[in-house]
């Protein structure tokens, strides 16, 4: 049975496609790509159908990640097929939890940086959209750091299902 993870930010053109690309690479490196499905979406539909922000694509490609992406808006109906919904900041976390149809679905929503022990109390990945390339680099660093802990948690869940 496939374990499904969806990353969510505001417009699905900066942070969540970056997280999707990085986590998909981590899953493949771990040899789990047949067991874990990785996706992303936005809380809003402003950019539906658009590709990722060119700065996102440039930073991803510069660091060896795939940059192909088409933005879309998260739908409440998706909760039924997802195992984990990863918010990139507390605003997304609150919006997703309000959207969740059941208490069980609400519990599927987590902040990405909650999987990074060194993050401390600052669990938001800042939106790089209105800044320069350095903000996208910082975003990538945060996503990469949190992806290791997230992968460990997801691996444990997947292995629990297989056992």
C-alpha positions as CSV (number, residue, x, y, z in Angstrom):
1,X,0.0,0.0,0.0
2,X,1.4,3.4,-1.1
3,X,2.0,6.0,1.6
4,X,1.0,9.5,0.3
5,X,2.5,12.8,1.4
6,X,1.5,16.2,0.1
7,X,3.4,19.5,0.8
8,X,1.3,22.7,0.9
9,X,2.2,26.3,0.7
10,X,0.3,29.4,-0.5
11,X,0.3,29.3,-4.3
12,X,2.2,26.1,-5.0
13,X,5.0,27.8,-6.9
14,X,7.8,28.3,-4.4
15,X,8.1,26.4,-1.1
16,X,5.8,23.4,-1.7
17,X,7.2,22.4,-5.1
18,X,10.7,22.8,-3.6
19,X,9.8,20.5,-0.7
20,X,8.1,18.0,-3.1
21,X,11.2,17.8,-5.3
22,X,13.7,17.5,-2.4
23,X,11.6,14.9,-0.6
24,X,11.0,12.9,-3.8
25,X,14.8,12.8,-4.2
26,X,15.3,11.6,-0.6
27,X,12.6,8.9,-1.1
28,X,14.4,7.7,-4.2
29,X,17.8,7.7,-2.5
30,X,16.3,5.6,0.3
31,X,15.0,3.1,-2.3
32,X,11.4,3.8,-1.2
33,X,10.1,5.4,-4.4
34,X,7.7,2.5,-5.1
35,X,6.2,2.8,-1.6
36,X,5.9,6.6,-1.1
37,X,4.1,9.0,-3.3
38,X,5.0,12.7,-3.1
39,X,2.9,15.6,-4.2
40,X,2.3,19.3,-3.5
41,X,-0.4,22.0,-3.7
42,X,-1.3,25.5,-2.6
43,X,-3.9,26.7,-0.2
44,X,-5.1,29.1,-3.0
45,X,-5.6,28.7,-6.7
46,X,-4.0,31.9,-7.9
47,X,-1.3,30.1,-9.8
48,X,-3.2,26.9,-10.9
49,X,-1.7,25.5,-14.1
50,X,1.5,27.6,-13.8
51,X,5.0,26.2,-13.5
52,X,7.1,26.7,-10.4
53,X,8.6,30.2,-9.9
54,X,11.7,30.4,-12.1
55,X,13.8,31.1,-9.1
56,X,12.6,27.9,-7.5
57,X,13.4,26.0,-10.6
58,X,16.9,27.6,-10.8
59,X,17.8,26.9,-7.2
60,X,16.5,23.3,-7.4
61,X,18.4,22.6,-10.7
62,X,21.6,24.2,-9.3
63,X,21.5,21.7,-6.4
64,X,20.7,18.7,-8.6
65,X,16.9,18.4,-8.1
66,X,14.2,18.2,-10.7
67,X,12.3,21.4,-11.3
68,X,9.3,20.2,-13.3
69,X,6.0,21.2,-11.7
70,X,2.4,22.4,-12.4
71,X,0.7,24.4,-9.6
72,X,-2.7,23.4,-8.2
73,X,-4.9,24.1,-5.2
74,X,-5.4,21.7,-2.3
75,X,-8.9,20.2,-2.1
76,X,-10.5,19.0,1.1
77,X,-11.5,15.7,-0.7
78,X,-7.8,14.8,-0.9
79,X,-7.6,14.1,2.8
80,X,-9.2,10.7,2.3
81,X,-6.3,9.5,0.1
82,X,-3.4,11.2,1.9
83,X,-1.5,9.9,4.9
84,X,0.4,13.1,5.7
85,X,-0.2,16.7,4.7
86,X,2.9,18.9,5.3
87,X,2.4,22.6,5.8
88,X,5.2,25.0,5.1
89,X,4.2,27.6,7.7
90,X,1.7,28.0,10.5
91,X,-0.8,29.9,8.3
92,X,-1.0,26.9,6.0
93,X,-1.3,24.6,9.0
94,X,-4.3,26.5,10.3
95,X,-5.9,26.8,6.9
96,X,-5.5,23.0,6.2
97,X,-6.8,22.0,9.7
98,X,-9.9,24.2,9.1
99,X,-10.4,22.5,5.7
100,X,-10.0,19.0,7.2
101,X,-13.4,17.1,7.1
102,X,-12.7,14.9,10.2
103,X,-10.6,15.0,13.4
104,X,-8.5,12.2,11.9
105,X,-7.8,14.3,8.9
106,X,-6.8,17.3,11.1
107,X,-4.2,15.0,12.7
108,X,-2.6,14.3,9.3
109,X,-1.5,18.0,9.0
110,X,2.0,18.8,10.3
111,X,4.6,21.5,9.9
112,X,7.6,20.6,7.8
113,X,10.2,22.1,10.2
114,X,8.7,20.1,13.1
115,X,10.8,17.3,11.7
116,X,14.0,19.3,12.2
117,X,15.3,19.2,15.8
118,X,17.5,22.2,15.2
119,X,14.6,24.4,14.2
120,X,13.7,25.2,17.8
121,X,10.5,27.2,18.1
122,X,10.7,28.8,14.6
123,X,8.9,26.3,12.5
124,X,7.9,28.4,9.5
125,X,9.7,28.2,6.2
126,X,9.6,31.9,5.1
127,X,8.0,32.7,1.8
128,X,10.8,33.7,-0.6
129,X,8.5,35.0,-3.3
130,X,8.9,38.8,-2.7
131,X,12.7,38.6,-2.2
132,X,15.8,37.6,-4.1
133,X,17.5,34.4,-4.9
134,X,19.1,34.2,-1.4
135,X,15.6,33.6,0.1
136,X,15.1,30.6,-2.2
137,X,18.5,29.3,-1.2
138,X,17.5,29.7,2.5
139,X,14.2,28.0,1.8
140,X,16.1,25.0,0.2
141,X,18.4,24.7,3.2
142,X,15.4,24.6,5.6
143,X,13.6,22.0,3.4
144,X,16.7,19.8,3.1
145,X,17.3,19.9,6.8
146,X,13.7,18.9,7.7
147,X,13.5,16.3,5.0
148,X,15.8,13.9,6.8
149,X,13.6,13.8,9.9
150,X,10.4,13.6,7.8
151,X,11.9,10.7,5.8
152,X,12.8,8.8,9.0
153,X,9.2,9.2,10.3
154,X,7.6,8.2,6.9
155,X,10.0,5.2,6.6
156,X,8.8,4.1,10.1
157,X,5.2,4.3,9.0
158,X,5.8,2.5,5.7
159,X,7.8,-0.3,7.4
160,X,5.0,-0.6,10.0
161,X,2.5,-1.2,7.1
162,X,4.7,-3.8,5.4
163,X,5.4,-5.7,8.6
